[in-house]
Amino acid sequence: MSIKENLEQVKQNIANAAVKAGKRPEDIVLVMATKTVDTERIREAIKVGGRIIGENKIQEALKKYEALKDEGAEWHFIGHLQTNKVKDVLKFADMIHSVDRLSLVEKLDQRLQQEGRSMDILVQVNTSHEESKYGVSPEEAIPLVRQTAKYDTLKIYGLMTIGLFTKDEVKIRKCFKVLKEINDNIIKEGIDRVQMKYLSMGMSGDYQIAIEEGANMVRIGTAIFGARNTPDAYYWPSEKTDADRAKPADKKVENSTGIAAGRNVNIGNVSGRVAIGKNIIQTQSIGQVDLEELRKSLLDFQKRIANLGLSSEDQSIINGDINAAIKEANKEKPVLLKIKERFESSVNTIKEAGKTIKDISELYETATKIAKLVGIGLSFLF
């Protein structure tokens, strides 16, 4: 099917779900999740009725925005936002869906004050309680909304969440019900300067369920543009797949150190009764990683970055990212995706500064080692 046909089908599905939930179809806002989709296909979607573009990665979004800014679309940022990317997200975003911590609120406010403007935001809530997912906990959501409401530059228009990546509809609905309940409680509290206009929840696999549970903003990608080479789990870590659940829980990990045989653990995206050492990370998609080697490599990378001649600001940003990566690696239950993201952020900072890792052989050697450990293609380094 063409993009036009897919978009028409999605809109019809939205209308059907809305009617079933007793809502008006026109009240449901469709955000096209365009991660990894090339500009020409996005342009085509805009021409056949797509109004809002939702991007997950800052650098990818900036390039697309430059190519498509005259098409009249609205731009939303729907991915995890690092504080060192605040300046860049404000270059294109009309709304940010993923505000989930006070440090980000403060950084956004600081920059917005400098620019003399405001930003529409949604507060992201981790309704599935997964350590590997971003978002404020349901218990801390209302306190964060109260705190954020004190900043005049930020206009709170609702909440966002990501349901579990599972075929279990009961679990998916539970995530959405939790967000709806928080939404209703915020409305009852009547917090000054807060307008609970949107519940952003539901993607290609569960948007009809989300609408039935109260969503009036959905973020849909593959149902419009087709399957991507990069899975959703790259952008949003997921729980174990049904295939993983079918596997025996008892696993033997070879060549590890400090094994705590037979104890129940939950590391990254894998949980169960396993035998695993503290120096091994195991996740659903990447397998085993030697944490000690990863920590040493990150420290070495941080040390050698000084030889690139970066500005003090860029050096500080990179140090913050690498320190955060090392801190994550030192946790009892480290999440590899978070380490990977921090390393990617540091490499992007180097690229944006016009520097090249390959200029210093020792730095390049360390960077390639880290890339292999966290599962990044070497081409990303250049």
N, C-alpha and C positions, 0 to 999 in steps of 0.2 A: 504493500500500500504506500501511497505517496504521503508526504508530510501533511498536505492539505486533508487527505482522507483520514489520516491518523488523528489530526487535530479535531476534525469534525466528530469523529467517534468518541474522543475523550470528552468533548463538550456535551455530547448526547448522554454519555455515562454520568457526567456530573449532574446534568438536568434530572436524570432518572433518580439518582441518589438523593438529590435535593427534594424532589417531590415526595419520595418515600419518607424523608425525615421531616416533612411538613414545612419545607423552606422554599423560597423562590429561587429558581436556577440562576437568575441574574445577580443574586447576592453572593454567589460563590466566586471568589477571585482565583484565576488560574495563573500560576507562575510557571513559566517554562524553564525547567532545570536544564541548562545548556552546557554543563561541564563536558569537555572534550568534543563538543559539536563545533564544526568549522563555521566561519562567519557567513559563508554563502548559504548554508542550510538554515542558519538562524535568520538570515535576511528573508529567505523564502517563507519561513514560518511567520514572520512579522507581516509579510504581504498578504497572507491568507488568514489573518485574524489574531495572531499571537501578540499580546500587548505588553506583557511583562517578562523580562529576562532575569533569570536567577543564576548567579555564578557562585562557585565554591572556592576558587583559587584566585588570589589577587592578581598575580602576574598574567594569568590567562585572561582574566576579566579586563585588565587594562588594555591589552592588545585588541580584544574584540570591541571594546568600547570605542577605541580610536577609529576602527573600521565601520562601526555601526551607529555612532552617536547622532547622525543626522536622520536616522530612520524613524524617530519619534517614539521609540519604545521607552518604557520605564525600567530602571535597573535596580535589582535587589541583590544584596549579598547574603547568601544562605549557608555559607560554610563557617568553619571555626576561624575566628579572627584573633590573630596575635597582636599584642599591643604595638609591636614595632611596624605593623602594617596599617596603622590607623591613618596616617597621612595619605597613603595610597588609596585606601577604600573610599575616602572622602572625595576622591577625584571623579568617581563615577556613580556611587550608590545613592539611590533615592530612599532606600530603606535597608536597614541591617536587621536580619532575623536572629542573630546569634550572640546577643549580649548576655553574658552569663557570669560575670564577676565584677566586683567593685573596682578592681585595678583597671579593667578595660573601660568602665564607665568614666573613671577619672581621666584616663588618657584621651578618650573621645571628647570629653568636656573641654579639656585643655586646648586641644587642637581646634575645636569648633569655636571656642572663644577667640582664638587668634584669627580665625577666618570670618568672625562676625556673623555666624549663621547657626542653624539648628539641624537636627537629624531625626527622622522618624525611626523608631526601633521597636523590636520585639524582644522579649526576654526568653532565652532558651532554657527549657527545663528538661532534665534527664529523668523522664518518667519511668524508664526501665531499670533504674538504679544500677546500670552497668558501669564498672570502673573505667572501661575502655571508651566510654562515650563522654562527650562534652556536655555542658549544661549544668545549671545550678540544681541542687537536689530539690525535690518537691517541698521538703520541710523548710528550705531556705528561700524558696521562690518569692513568697510575699514580703519577707524582710528585705530582699534585694530590690523588689519593686518600690518599696517605701523609700529606700536609700536613693535609688536612681531618680525618683520623682523630685528630689531636692535640686537636681541639676537642670537649670533652665534651658540648656542647649539640647537636651534630649527629650523627645516627645514619645512617651510610651503608648503604643497603639495595640498591645496585646501580647500573646505568648506564642512560642513555637516549641515543637517537640518532634522527635523521630521515634517511630514505633519500632518494636523489635523486628529484626529481619528473620521472620519465622513463618511457617505455614499454619501455625496455631492461632486461629482467629480470636480465641478467647484472650490470649496474651496480648495480641495487638490491640484489641478493644480496651483492655485494662489500661494500657498506656494512654490512650486517648481520653478515657473516662477520667483519669487522674488530672490531666491538663484542664479538662472542662470544669472539674470541681474547683481547681485553683482559680480559674477564671471567674467562676461564680462567686467565690469567696472574696476576691479582690473587688468585684463590683459591689458586693454587700458592704464592704469596708469603706467604700467611697473615698479612696485616696486622692488627694488633691493633685491635679495635673495629669491624671492617668485616665486614658480613654481605652477601654477594653473593646476595641473595634474588631480585632482579628484573632482567630485561632488558626495558626498556620500549622497544619498537621496533615499527613497523608502524602504518599508519593505514588509512583506508577503501580506498585503492587498492592496498595491498601487505601487509595484515596477515596474509594466509594464507602469503605467502612468508616474512614475518618469523618466524612460528611455526615453519615448516619449518627456519629457520636458527637457532632457539634462543630466540626471544622467549617470555616467559611473562606479559607485560603488553602490551596493545595499546590504542591510543588511537583510537577510531572515532567519527566525527561524521556525515558526509553519508550513509553507508550506513544510519544509523539515522534521522536527521532530514531527509534530503533535501538537495538542492543549496542552497548559500548564495549570497547576492548578492555577498559579499566572498570572493574566492578565497583559497586556502591561502597563496599567495605573499605576501599582505599580512602574514601572521603569520610565515611561514617563507620567506625568499627561495629561489627555485629556480634550477636551471640553465636553459639555453635550452630552449624547447619543441621538439618535433619540427618544427613549422612554421618555427621560426627556423632550424633546421639546414638546412632545405630551401632557404633563401634564399641568394643569392650572398654570399660572404664579403666581397667588395670593395664598400665603401659610400662614398658621397661625402657629406660633411657640409657644407652650405652655411652661409655667414655666420658661420664660426667664426674664432677667432684662434689664432696659433701653431700652424698645422697641421704635423703631422709625417707627410707623405704616405707611404703605403705601408708603414708599420711595423706589426708585429704587436702588438696591445694586448689587454688584458682589463680592461674597465671595468664595474663593477657586474655585471649579468647578461649582458653582451654580450662575446663574444670573437671574434677573427678578424683578418683583415688589413683594416684600415680606415684612412681618413684622418680624423683627429680632433684638435682643438686642445686645449690643456691647460685652457682655460676653459670647455669644454663637457663635461657629463656625459651619457652615453647609457646607458639601461637598457632592458631588454626591454619594460617596461610604461609608462614615463613619457616616454621620448623624450629630447629635448635640454634641458639646463638650463644657464643661464649661471652658472657658478660664481662669477665675480667679483661679479655682482649679488647672488647668494645670500649670499656672505660679508659684503658690505657691509650687507645687510639684517639679517643675524643680529647683527652688531655694533651696529647702530642699535637693534634690538629690545632687546638687553641693556642699552644705555644708557638707554632710555626706561622700562624696567621699574622703575627706581628711583623714578619718579614715582607709582607705584601705592600706595606706603605699605605694602609688605609687611613681614612680620617678618624679622629678620636670618637666621633659619633658612630661610625660604622663599626669600629672596633668594639665599642661598648655594646652595640646591638648583638654582634656575633658572640661576645663573651656571655651575654645574658642567655642566648639560645643554647650555647654549649654547656653552660653551667646547669641549665634546666634539664638538658639531655642526660648529663652525668647524675644529677639528682634523681631523675627517673630510674636510671640504671641501677642506682643504689637501693631502690625500694625492695621490700620483700616480695611484692607482686608487681614488677615493672611491666609497663605496656609498651611493646616495641614500636607500635605505630606513633606514639608520642615522641619517642626518641628519634624516629625517622623524620617526623615533621620538623622537629627542632633543627636537625642537621640540614634538611632541605632549605629551611629558612636562612640558615647561616650561609649556605652556598648561594642562594638567591641574592643576599646582601652583597656578597663578593661580586657577583655578576653585575648588579646594578651600579656598583662603584666603578665598573669598567676594568676590573682586575681579572686575571686568569690564574686558576689554581695550578695549571701546568707550568707556569713560569718558574716555580720552585719545585725541583724534583722530589725533595723529601716531603713537601706538603702534598704533592700529587700522590705519592705512594701511600701516605696516611689516609688521604681522602678516599682513594679507591678501596682501601681496606675497610673503611667504615661503610662505604656504599655497598660493598658485598655483604657485610654483616647485617645491615638493616634491610637489604633487599631493594636497592636502588640501581637502576641501570647506569653504567659508567658514562653514557652519553649526557646524562643530566649534569655532570660536573662541568661541562663546557658551554 
